[in-house]
Amino acid sequence: MLKTISWFAFLWWSMLKPRFELKRLNRQGRIIERDACAHALAREWAQTGLAMNGSSIHLSGLENVPTTGGVLFVANHQSNFDIPILLGHVPRDKGFIAKQELLKVRPFGRWMKYIGCVFINRADPRQSVQAISDAAQSLVAGHSLVIFPEGTRSADGIVGPFKAGSLKLALMAKVPIVPVSISGSKDIMPKGSSVIRSANVKVVVSPPLLANELNGLNSNEIAKKVRDIIVENLK
């Protein structure tokens, strides 16, 4: 329990501490500097937070991450800790496709906005369509995004069905999809629990699926192709 309390105290302090610097850069209109600062701080927060709880992150396939241009990272989802794992240990600055409720959680909402997250209101189909369009434009502009197509965390580690509509982003933006398989993160903070434990986490980054490889496939076929790759690397 002490580990859990210490971790949450670190989480809030590390988010609150640099807020004035980010707000100052924002007021001055120094948006590029603001966003670079936010990404660097997010990376530092993620790496330090995972080290604090004693978890070991074992990575393979990092050479498969494209070094330029927009990238859509598609990952399975076992834990809230999947976010710091991807932020801190997979190269490239990246935002997340996230539910809109998180935008209202301070100071997380502002941080997520600064690192380029796109927020979706699932109760509002029109807003969801606009958010997907905004995400596609961000990818075209060369930014990278992460999406968890299961839509929720897996309680037992078994990969759930992928929501095919979420992968329309790749068709719209014509950017590579990089499948990412995460195993063991559910043991850090199981779904439904707020207790943090140490765990051994394995992350496998698969070779990118390029836009020309997806020509002629619809979103359902893309979802199945990506899910099959992720599941295979979890065996």
C-alpha positions, 0 to 999 in steps of 0.5 A: 500500500505504501508503494501505491500511495508514494506512486500517486503522490509522485504522479500528482507532483510531477504533473503539477510542478512544471505547469507554470512553465507550460502555461508561460510558453502557452501565453507567449505563443511559443507552441512548438517549445511548449509541446516539445517541453510537454513531450520531454516531461511526459517521457521523464514522468513515465520512465521515472514512475515505472522505475519507482514501482520496480517494474521491468520493461523488456522491449524488442523490435524498436528498430521497427519504429519509423523515424520520420512521418506520422505513425499510428501505433496500435496496441492491445490494452491490459492496464492504465500503465500501458500509457506510461509504458508506451510514452517512456519506452517506445521511441517517437513523441506521441499522443493518444486517442482518448475518451473526452472525460479525461480532458476534464481531469486536471492536470492530466487534461492539459498535459494530454492536450499539449502532447497531441492527444485527440479526445472522443465523446463516444456519446456524440457520433458527430463529435466522434467523426470530427475527432477522427478527422482531426486525428487523421490530419494530425497524422498527415502533419507528421505527428504520431498517435496511439490507439487501443482498438479494444476500447477498454482494458482486458481484465485477464490479458486476453485480447478482445475484439478490435473496433474496426472503425478506429482503424479508419485513421490509417486509411484516411491518413495513409500512414504506417500502422505499427502493431504493439503487443504488451503483456504483463502490464495487467499485473501492475494494476489489474482492472478494478484495482487501485493497488500498484505492484511490480511486474515484468512487462514484455513489449514487442513492436512489429514491423510497420504495415505500410499504406500500400500494403493496406490498399483494397482492405476495408477497416474490418480486414485491417482490424483483423490483420493488426489484431492477428499480429498482436496476438501472435506476439503475445504467445 
